[in-house]
Amino acid sequence: MTGSARHCMLILGMHVSGASLLSRLVSFLGAALPATLRRPNFVNEKGYWDSLRLSEFHQAMLRKLDSAWHDWRPCGLSSRPPGCQEMVLRQTCAILASEYGDAPFFGVKSSLVCRFFPSFATALQTLGVEVSVLMPLRNPLEVCESLELSSGMARADAAMLWLRYNLDAESATRDARRAMILHSDLLADWRRSVMRLTDALQLVWPVAVEDAGASFDAYLDTEQPHQPRTAAEVASDPVLQGWVATAWGALVELCRDTSSREARIQLDRIRAAFDLAAPFMYSLKHGADAVPLRTTSAGAPRGSAQDIAEARSPIRSRRERRSIRLEDHSPVAIGGIGGSGTRVVADILIRLGIFMGSDLNPAFDNVWYTLLFNRADVLTSSLEELRRYLEIFANAMVDRRGISPSECSLIQALLDAPRPAWLKRWWLQQRAKLLIKATSAWPVTHPDGWGWKEPNTHLLLEPLSVLLPGLRYIHVVRNGLDIACSRNQRQQRFWGPLLESAGQGTDGLRQSLKFWCQTHRRVLETGARMGERFHLLSFDALCEDPVASIQKLCRFLGREGSPALLAELARNVRTPLTMGRFRDRGLEAFDAQDVAYVASLGFRTS
C-alpha cells in the first residue's frame, strides 16, 4: 500500500480484456473483494470478481443517459444538471461503503467506470480513499472474436466498442496514478507483470507475491489456452485497420513507455475524430431511432438466463420476435448406430444442397443436436420438454428470431446434464455459445431444405416424429454382425444400460448385437407408423450398388436424380475394408435368434 490510510485498486478495462483475471490476482495480493460478487456462469465460469451492486448502478446511469453498455457513442455526466451529478456522487459513495466497509485496501473492477471515471474518482476522494488505476489491454481482434462468440455482436460494433472504452479510459486517467498491462504479458509471466506494476504504482502489496504465488498459479492452471493475435493481424483486418489498429499500437507503446508523447497525440487525434463521427456512424448502422438494447445488471453479457438473451447487438435485438412453429418445418434427419455409415449419407445430402448445420464435427454430426439431446435424462423427458429444445434447435438452424431468458436457462442447465464421458464440458460450452450466437444471426433461407445428422437421433425418433409432423427420417443400417465387431461401441455402452430391454449379457460381442437388434426392432416399428416419412438405407447395399441406393434416396427426398448427378454422388461412396469383418470372428459368440434377425433384414450372415 501507499502512505494513505485507505487505497483502491481500480481496474478499468474493456469487456473481455482480462479485467476479471487481473481482479482475481489483485485479490490474491490482499485487495478486499466486494460484499456482493457477481456470480460465475458458463460464459465466465471462473468468476467476474466485481460488485453486482455497482454494476447495476452503472447500468441505471447509462439508461438515464439513453445509452447502454454496447453503445459506442460518447456519453458522460458533465452535461447533466448539477443535482443529477450530486445524486450520482451520493449513491456511489453509499455503494462503496456498503460493498467494502472500512477495508484499508480494496479492489474495484468495472468496465463501465471507463465511461464515468471523473465522477467515480470524486466519490473515492470524498471517502478519503487514494486510487491507483490498472488498465488491462487486450488485442482488439481477440476482443472482437470473443464478443462475436459470447454475445453475437457484429465485429464492427465490437471494434467501435473497444475503441470507445479504451480511448475514454486512457484519456480520463492520464493524471491519475496509473499502470497499463497487456493481457498476453499477464498470461505469459504474471510475476514479472506484478513487479512492473509494483514499480509503476509504487505499491507495497498486503500479501507478498511469493505468498500469493501458489494460489494464483492454481487459478491460472484452469485458464483456457491462449494464442495471442498479432499487430499485423489487426492491421490486415478490414474492420480493424485504421483507427483501431493505430490506437492499439499507441496503447501498446504507452504500456511500454508511459511518457510517450507521440502515442498520446495519436490517441487524442483518434478520439477527437471518433467523438465527432460516432453519432452519425451509429445512426447510419443502427437507424436514427436506434433504441439501446435492454442490458444486464453486470454491464456485459454474463451468460445466464436473461443475460445472454438480452446481450445482443442493437440492430439484431430490435428484430421482431415471433414464435417458433415446429409444424412449419420439414427437416431431414439422419440417424443410425455408430459406425453404420451415417457420415457418407450426410455427405450426399450436403452435396444435394441440403443445409445440415454450421457447427459440424469431422463426421458431419450436428453438434448442436448433440448439446441439446445427447444426454441420459432425455429418455425420460416429456413431449413438452422436448418441444422446447426442438424450438431452440430450429431457431438456431433457420428461424433466428432471438433467444429468450428461459431458453438460455435451459441451455445453461444442459452443461451439467448426465452425458457420455467423451463429451467434455468445455466442448459443450463452446457449442452453447455458438448456438446462442446463431439465434440472433440474420435469418437465411435454404431452398433445398435443411436437416441434421446425429447418429443418436434414432433414440428419439418416436417423439420427434410427433413433434415434427414434416420430419423425414433416414435410418442408416449396416450388417449388425459387422457393427458388433466394431471398436465404435459408444452408443451401446452409454445407452444400452439406460434402455429397458438392453442386452444384459457379459460377452461384449453378444451384448453389442443384442443392442443392434433391439434398436432396429424399435426403429422399424416407429418407421412403419411414419410411413412415407421414413427411409431405411442399407449401407451394405449402398456400397454394393451406389447409384441404385442414391436414386432411391433422391426419390425419398423428392429430388430428380439425373444420371450425371447420380454418378457424381456415387463416386464418393467407398466400400470400407471392414465390410464382412465378422467372418474373422465366427458366429459362436452370438445368440442364434439375433443372427437370424440380422438375416431377416437382408444381411449376409455367412
C-alpha positions in Angstrom: 0.0 0.0 0.0 0.9 3.7 -0.2 1.1 6.1 2.6 -2.7 6.8 2.5 -5.0 5.3 5.2 -7.1 3.7 2.5 -6.3 2.7 -1.0 -8.4 1.5 -4.0 -7.0 -0.6 -6.9 -9.3 0.4 -9.7 -9.3 -2.0 -12.7 -10.5 -0.3 -15.8 -10.7 -2.5 -18.9 -12.8 -3.1 -22.0 -15.1 -6.1 -21.7 -13.4 -9.5 -22.2 -10.0 -7.9 -21.9 -8.7 -9.8 -18.9 -10.0 -7.5 -16.2 -11.6 -10.4 -14.3 -8.3 -12.2 -14.2 -6.5 -9.1 -13.0 -9.1 -8.5 -10.4 -8.6 -12.0 -9.0 -4.8 -11.5 -9.0 -5.2 -8.3 -7.0 -7.4 -10.1 -4.5 -4.8 -12.8 -4.0 -2.3 -9.9 -3.3 -4.5 -8.7 -0.5 -7.2 -6.4 -2.0 -10.6 -6.8 -0.4 -13.4 -8.1 -2.7 -16.9 -6.5 -2.7 -19.6 -7.9 -0.5 -21.9 -8.8 -3.4 -19.9 -10.6 -6.0 -21.3 -11.2 -9.5 -22.0 -14.9 -9.9 -20.0 -17.0 -12.4 -21.8 -18.6 -15.4 -20.9 -20.6 -18.4 -19.5 -17.6 -20.3 -17.1 -16.9 -17.4 -17.1 -20.0 -15.2 -14.1 -18.7 -13.1 -16.0 -15.6 -11.9 -16.0 -11.9 -12.6 -14.7 -10.7 -9.2 -16.6 -7.4 -9.3 -19.5 -5.8 -7.5 -23.0 -6.7 -8.6 -24.5 -3.6 -6.9 -22.0 -1.3 -8.6 -22.7 -2.9 -12.0 -26.4 -2.5 -11.6 -26.0 1.2 -10.6 -23.8 1.9 -13.6 -26.3 0.2 -15.9 -29.0 2.5 -14.4 -26.8 5.5 -15.0 -26.4 4.5 -18.7 -30.1 4.1 -19.1 -30.7 7.7 -17.7 -28.2 8.8 -20.4 -30.2 6.9 -23.1 -27.3 4.6 -23.5 -26.2 1.1 -22.8 -23.0 -0.9 -22.3 -22.8 -1.7 -26.0 -23.3 1.9 -27.1 -20.1 3.4 -28.5 -21.3 6.9 -28.9 -19.7 9.5 -26.5 -21.6 10.0 -23.2 -20.9 11.4 -19.8 -22.3 13.1 -16.7 -20.7 16.5 -17.4 -23.8 17.6 -19.5 -26.3 16.6 -16.8 -27.7 19.1 -14.2 -25.7 19.6 -11.0 -28.4 17.9 -9.0 -28.0 14.8 -11.0 -24.3 14.7 -10.6 -24.6 15.2 -6.8 -27.1 12.3 -6.7 -24.6 10.1 -8.6 -21.9 11.0 -6.1 -24.0 10.2 -3.1 -25.1 6.9 -4.4 -21.6 5.9 -5.5 -20.3 6.7 -2.0 -23.1 4.7 -0.4 -22.4 1.6 -2.6 -18.7 1.7 -2.0 -19.2 2.0 1.7 -21.7 -0.9 1.7 -19.5 -3.1 -0.5 -16.1 -2.5 1.1 -16.8 -1.2 4.5 -13.7 0.1 6.2 -11.3 -2.1 4.2 -7.9 -0.3 4.0 -7.0 -1.8 0.6 -9.7 -2.9 -1.8 -10.2 -3.7 -5.5 -12.9 -2.3 -7.8 -13.2 -3.8 -11.2 -15.7 -2.2 -13.6 -15.7 -1.8 -17.3 -18.3 0.8 -17.2 -16.2 3.1 -15.0 -14.2 3.7 -18.2 -17.2 5.9 -19.1 -17.6 7.6 -15.7 -14.1 7.8 -14.2 -14.2 11.5 -13.2 -17.3 11.1 -11.1 -16.0 7.8 -9.6 -12.7 9.3 -8.7 -14.6 12.2 -7.0 -16.5 9.6 -4.9 -13.3 7.9 -3.8 -11.8 11.3 -2.9 -14.9 12.2 -0.9 -14.4 8.9 1.1 -10.8 9.7 1.7 -9.6 6.9 -0.5 -6.5 7.1 -2.7 -6.8 5.4 -6.1 -4.4 3.6 -8.4 -5.6 2.6 -11.9 -4.8 -0.6 -13.6 -5.7 -0.8 -17.3 -5.6 -4.3 -18.8 -5.2 -4.1 -22.6 -6.1 -6.9 -24.9 -5.6 -7.2 -28.7 -8.8 -5.8 -30.3 -9.0 -8.7 -32.7 -9.2 -11.1 -29.7 -11.8 -8.9 -28.0 -13.9 -8.8 -31.2 -13.8 -12.5 -31.7 -14.7 -13.1 -28.0 -17.7 -10.7 -28.2 -18.8 -12.3 -31.5 -18.8 -15.7 -29.8 -20.3 -14.8 -26.4 -23.0 -12.2 -27.5 -23.4 -12.4 -31.2 -22.1 -8.8 -31.6 -21.1 -7.8 -35.1 -17.4 -7.2 -35.5 -17.8 -3.6 -36.5 -19.8 -2.9 -33.3 -17.2 -4.8 -31.2 -14.4 -2.8 -32.7 -16.0 0.5 -32.1 -16.8 -0.5 -28.5 -13.2 -1.5 -27.9 -12.2 1.9 -29.2 -14.7 3.8 -27.1 -13.8 2.1 -23.8 -10.1 2.3 -24.2 -10.0 5.8 -25.5 -12.2 7.1 -22.7 -10.3 5.3 -20.0 -6.9 6.4 -21.2 -7.8 10.0 -21.6 -9.6 10.3 -18.3 -6.9 8.6 -16.2 -3.8 10.4 -17.6 -3.4 12.5 -14.4 -4.0 9.5 -12.1 -1.5 7.1 -10.7 -1.8 4.5 -13.5 -0.2 1.4 -14.9 -1.2 -0.5 -18.1 -0.7 -4.2 -18.6 -1.0 -6.3 -21.7 -3.3 -9.3 -21.2 -0.8 -11.5 -23.1 2.0 -10.4 -20.8 0.0 -11.3 -17.7 -0.7 -14.8 -19.0 2.9 -15.3 -20.1 4.6 -14.3 -16.8 2.3 -12.8 -14.2 5.1 -12.4 -11.6 7.1 -10.2 -13.9 4.0 -8.2 -14.7 3.3 -7.7 -11.0 6.9 -6.5 -10.4 6.4 -3.9 -13.2 3.0 -2.8 -11.8 4.5 -2.5 -8.3 7.3 -0.3 -9.5 5.0 1.9 -11.7 2.4 2.4 -8.9 5.0 2.5 -6.0 3.0 -0.1 -4.1 3.6 -2.5 -1.2 1.1 -5.3 -1.5 -0.6 -6.5 1.7 0.3 -10.1 0.6 3.7 -10.8 -0.8 3.9 -12.1 -4.3 5.7 -15.3 -3.1 2.9 -15.9 -0.6 0.2 -15.4 -3.3 2.0 -17.3 -6.0 0.7 -20.8 -5.3 -2.9 -19.7 -5.2 -2.8 -17.7 -8.4 -0.8 -20.4 -10.2 -3.5 -22.9 -9.4 -6.1 -20.4 -10.6 -4.2 -19.9 -13.9 -3.9 -23.6 -14.4 -7.6 -23.7 -15.3 -7.3 -20.9 -17.8 -8.0 -21.9 -21.4 -5.0 -22.0 -23.8 -4.4 -18.5 -25.1 -2.9 -17.8 -28.6 -2.3 -14.1 -28.8 -3.2 -12.3 -32.0 -0.5 -10.1 -33.6 -0.5 -6.4 -34.5 -0.1 -7.5 -38.2 -3.4 -9.4 -38.0 -5.1 -6.4 -36.5 -3.7 -4.1 -39.3 -4.8 -6.5 -42.0 -8.3 -7.0 -40.7 -10.7 -4.9 -43.0 -12.8 -3.8 -40.0 -9.9 -3.0 -37.6 -7.4 -1.3 -39.9 -7.3 2.4 -39.4 -8.4 3.9 -36.1 -8.5 0.6 -34.2 -5.1 -0.6 -35.4 -3.5 2.8 -34.8 -5.0 3.1 -31.3 -3.8 -0.4 -30.5 -0.3 0.4 -31.5 -0.4 3.6 -29.4 -1.7 1.9 -26.4 1.0 -0.8 -26.6 3.6 2.0 -26.8 2.1 3.6 -23.7 2.2 0.3 -21.9 6.0 0.1 -22.6 6.7 3.8 -22.3 4.2 5.7 -20.1 5.6 9.1 -21.1 5.3 8.6 -24.9 4.2 11.9 -26.2 3.7 10.6 -29.8 1.3 7.8 -28.5 -0.8 10.3 -26.6 -1.0 12.6 -29.6 -2.2 9.8 -31.8 -4.8 8.7 -29.3 -6.1 12.3 -28.9 -6.5 12.7 -32.6 -8.4 9.4 -33.0 -10.6 10.2 -30.0 -11.5 13.7 -31.4 -12.4 12.3 -34.8 -14.2 9.4 -33.3 -16.3 11.6 -30.9 -17.3 13.7 -33.9 -18.2 10.8 -36.2 -19.6 8.3 -33.8 -23.2 9.6 -33.5 -23.5 9.7 -37.3 -21.9 6.3 -37.7 -24.1 4.7 -35.0 -27.2 6.2 -36.6 -26.2 5.0 -40.0 -25.5 1.5 -38.8 -28.4 1.1 -36.4 -31.0 3.6 -37.6 -31.8 7.1 -36.5 -34.3 5.7 -33.9 -31.9 3.1 -32.5 -33.1 2.0 -29.1 -30.4 0.7 -26.8 -30.9 -2.9 -26.1 -32.0 -4.0 -22.6 -28.8 -4.7 -20.7 -27.8 -6.9 -17.9 -27.1 -5.8 -14.4 -23.5 -6.5 -14.9 -22.7 -4.3 -17.8 -21.7 -7.1 -20.2 -23.1 -10.4 -21.5 -23.0 -12.7 -18.5 -24.2 -16.0 -20.0 -27.1 -16.8 -17.6 -30.8 -16.7 -18.3 -31.7 -13.1 -19.2 -28.0 -12.1 -19.5 -27.2 -13.6 -22.8 -30.8 -13.3 -24.1 -30.5 -9.5 -23.7 -26.9 -9.1 -24.6 -27.4 -9.0 -28.4 -26.1 -6.4 -30.8 -28.5 -3.5 -31.1 -29.8 -4.0 -34.6 -30.4 -7.7 -34.1 -32.2 -7.2 -30.8 -34.7 -4.9 -32.4 -35.9 -7.7 -34.8 -39.5 -8.6 -34.0 -39.7 -11.8 -32.2 -42.1 -14.4 -33.4 -42.9 -17.8 -32.0 -41.5 -21.0 -33.5 -43.9 -23.3 -35.1 -42.4 -26.7 -35.5 -45.3 -27.7 -37.7 -44.0 -25.3 -40.3 -40.7 -27.2 -40.6 -39.9 -30.2 -42.8 -36.3 -31.1 -41.9 -34.4 -34.3 -42.9 -32.7 -36.2 -40.1 -30.1 -39.0 -40.4 -29.5 -41.5 -37.6 -28.1 -44.9 -37.0 -25.9 -46.9 -34.7 -22.3 -45.6 -34.7 -20.2 -47.0 -37.5 -23.1 -47.6 -39.8 -22.1 -45.1 -42.5 -24.2 -42.1 -41.5 -21.3 -39.8 -42.4 -21.4 -41.0 -46.0 -25.1 -40.3 -46.3 -24.7 -36.9 -44.7 -22.1 -36.1 -47.3 -24.6 -37.0 -50.0 -27.3 -34.7 -48.6 -24.8 -31.8 -48.3 -23.8 -32.3 -51.9 -27.5 -32.2 -52.8 -27.6 -28.7 -51.2 -29.4 -29.6 -48.0 -28.2 -27.4 -45.1 -27.1 -29.7 -42.3 -25.8 -27.0 -39.9 -23.0 -24.6 -39.4 -21.4 -26.3 -36.4 -20.4 -29.8 -37.5 -17.7 -32.2 -36.4 -15.5 -34.1 -39.0 -18.1 -36.8 -39.2 -20.8 -34.2 -40.1 -22.6 -34.6 -36.8 -24.7 -31.6 -36.0 -23.2 -30.9 -32.6 -26.0 -28.5 -31.5 -28.2 -31.6 -31.6 -25.6 -33.3 -29.5 -25.7 -30.5 -27.0 -29.4 -30.5 -26.7 -30.3 -34.2 -26.9 -27.3 -36.4 -26.3 -27.8 -36.8 -22.5 -29.1 -39.6 -20.3 -32.1 -37.7 -19.0 -33.5 -37.1 -22.4 -35.1 -40.5 -22.4 -37.4 -39.5 -19.6 -38.2 -36.0 -21.0 -41.9 -35.2 -21.7 -43.1 -34.1 -25.1 -43.4 -30.6 -23.9 -39.8 -30.5 -22.7 -38.6 -32.0 -26.0 -40.6 -29.4 -27.8 -38.8 -26.5 -26.1 -35.4 -28.0 -27.1 -36.6 -28.6 -30.6 -37.7 -25.0 -30.9 -34.3 -23.8 -29.7 -32.7 -26.1 -32.3 -34.9 -24.9 -35.2 -34.4 -21.3 -34.0 -30.6 -21.6 -34.3 -30.7 -23.5 -37.5 -33.1 -21.5 -39.6 -35.6 -19.2 -37.8 -33.1 -17.0 -35.9 -35.6 -14.8 -34.1 -33.5 -14.1 -31.0 -33.4 -16.0 -27.7 -35.4 -15.6 -24.5 -34.2 -15.8 -20.9 -36.0 -19.0 -20.3 -34.4 -20.6 -23.3 -30.9 -19.5 -22.1 -31.7 -21.1 -18.7 -32.4 -24.4 -20.5 -29.2 -24.3 -22.4 -27.1 -23.4 -19.3 -28.7 -26.3 -17.4 -27.7 -28.7 -20.1 -24.0 -28.2 -19.4 -24.4 -30.2 -16.2 -26.7 -32.9 -17.6 -25.5 -36.6 -17.3 -23.7 -37.4 -20.6 -21.2 -39.8 -22.2 -17.7 -39.3 -20.7 -16.3 -38.2 -24.1 -18.4 -35.1 -24.2 -16.3 -32.7 -22.3 -17.8 -29.6 -20.5 -15.5 -27.1 -22.2 -16.6 -28.5 -25.6 -20.2 -28.3 -24.7 -19.7 -24.7 -23.5 -18.3 -23.8 -26.9 -21.3 -25.4 -28.6 -23.7 -23.5 -26.4 -22.0 -20.2 -27.2 -22.2 -20.8 -30.9 -25.8 -21.9 -30.7 -26.8 -18.8 -28.8 -25.0 -16.6 -31.2 -26.7 -18.2 -34.1 -30.2 -17.4 -32.8 -29.6 -13.7 -33.4 -27.8 -14.0 -36.7 -29.7 -12.9 -39.8 -32.3 -15.4 -40.9 -31.4 -17.4 -44.0 -33.4 -19.4 -46.4 -32.4 -22.8 -47.6 -34.3 -23.5 -50.8 -33.1 -27.1 -50.9 -34.2 -27.7 -47.3 -32.4 -28.3 -44.0 -31.8 -31.1 -41.6 -29.2 -32.7 -39.4 -27.2 -35.8 -39.0 -26.5 -37.2 -35.5 -26.4 -41.0 -35.1 -28.3 -40.9 -31.7 -31.3 -39.3 -33.4 -32.9 -42.8 -33.6 -33.3 -42.8 -29.8 -35.9 -40.1 -30.0 -37.4 -41.0 -33.3 -40.9 -41.6 -31.8 -41.3 -38.2 -30.1 -39.5 -36.4 -32.9 -42.0 -37.8 -35.5 -44.9 -36.5 -33.4 -43.4 -33.0 -32.7 -42.2 -32.5 -36.2 -45.0 -33.7 -38.5 -43.0 -32.8 -41.5 -39.9 -34.7 -40.4 -38.3 -37.1 -42.9 -36.0 -39.6 -41.3 -33.2 -41.6 -42.9 -32.1 -44.6 -40.8 -28.7 -45.9 -42.0 -28.3 -49.6 -41.1 -25.2 -51.8 -41.5 -24.8 -55.5 -41.0 -25.3 -56.0 -37.3 -22.6 -58.6 -37.1 -20.0 -56.1 -38.5 -21.3 -53.5 -36.1 -20.9 -55.9 -33.2 -17.2 -56.4 -34.2 -16.6 -52.7 -34.5 -14.4 -50.7 -32.0 -17.1 -48.0 -32.0 -19.4 -49.2 -29.2 -20.2 -45.8 -27.7 -23.9 -46.0 -28.2 -24.2 -49.5 -26.8 -22.0 -48.7 -23.8 -23.8 -45.4 -22.8 -27.4 -46.0 -23.9 -27.7 -49.8 -23.5 -27.9 -49.8 -19.7 -30.5 -47.0 -19.9 -32.9 -48.8 -22.2 -35.3 -51.2 -20.6 -34.7 -54.1 -22.9 -31.0 -53.6 -23.3 -29.0 -56.8 -23.6 -27.6 -57.9 -20.3 -25.1 -60.5 -21.4 -21.5 -60.4 -20.2 -19.9 -61.0 -23.6 -19.1 -57.8 -25.5 -19.9 -59.1 -29.0 -23.1 -60.8 -27.8 -24.4 -57.7 -26.0 -23.5 -55.4 -28.9 -25.6 -57.4 -31.3 -28.5 -57.5 -28.9 -28.4 -53.8 -28.7 -28.3 -53.6 -32.5 -31.4 -55.9 -32.8 -33.3 -54.1 -30.1 -32.6 -50.7 -31.7 -33.8 -51.8 -35.2 -36.9 -53.5 -33.9 -37.9 -50.3 -32.2 -36.8 -48.0 -35.1 -38.7 -50.2 -37.7 -41.8 -50.1 -35.6 -41.7 -46.3 -35.5 -40.8 -46.2 -39.2 -43.9 -48.2 -40.1 -46.1 -45.6 -38.3 -44.2 -42.8 -40.1 -45.0 -44.4 -43.5 -43.5 -42.4 -46.4 -41.6 -40.1 -44.0 -39.2 -43.0 -43.1 -36.5 -44.3 -45.3 -34.3 -47.3 -44.4 -31.0 -47.1 -46.1 -28.8 -50.2 -46.1 -25.1 -49.2 -46.0 -24.1 -52.6 -47.4 -26.5 -52.1 -50.4 -25.2 -48.5 -50.9 -21.6 -49.9 -51.2 -22.7 -52.7 -53.5 -24.7 -50.5 -55.9 -24.3 -46.8 -55.0 -26.3 -45.5 -58.0 -29.4 -47.6 -57.2 -29.3 -46.7 -53.5 -28.8 -43.0 -54.1 -31.6 -43.0 -56.7 -34.0 -44.3 -54.0 -32.7 -41.7 -51.6 -33.3 -38.9 -54.1 -36.9 -40.2 -54.6 -37.5 -40.2 -50.9 -36.2 -36.6 -50.7 -38.4 -35.6 -53.7 -35.4 -34.8 -55.9 -34.7 -35.5 -59.5 -31.6 -37.5 -59.7 -30.1 -37.1 -63.2 -27.6 -39.8 -64.4 -24.8 -37.3 -64.2 -25.7 -36.3 -60.6 -26.1 -39.9 -59.5 -22.7 -40.8 -61.0 -21.1 -37.9 -59.3 -22.6 -38.8 -55.9 -21.8 -42.5 -56.3 -18.1 -41.7 -56.8 -17.8 -40.6 -53.2 -19.0 -43.9 -51.9 -16.2 -46.3 -50.9 -16.6 -49.8 -49.6 -14.7 -50.0 -46.2 -12.1 -52.6 -45.7 -14.0 -53.7 -42.5 -17.0 -54.9 -44.5 -17.6 -58.6 -43.6 -15.1 -58.5 -40.7 -17.5 -60.7 -38.6 -16.3 -63.7 -40.6 -13.0 -63.5 -38.8 -14.8 -63.9 -35.5 -17.3 -66.6 -36.4 -20.9 -66.8 -35.2 -20.3 -68.7 -32.0 -20.2 -65.6 -29.8 -23.8 -64.5 -30.8 -27.2 -65.8 -30.0 -28.7 -67.7 -32.8 -32.0 -65.7 -32.7 -30.1 -62.5 -33.1 -28.2 -63.8 -36.0 -31.5 -64.9 -37.6 -32.9 -61.3 -37.1 -29.9 -59.9 -38.9 -30.5 -62.3 -41.8 -34.2 -61.3 -41.9 -33.2 -57.7 -42.7 -31.3 -58.9 -45.8 -27.8 -59.1 -44.5 -25.3 -61.9 -45.1 -24.5 -64.0 -42.0 -22.0 -66.4 -43.6 
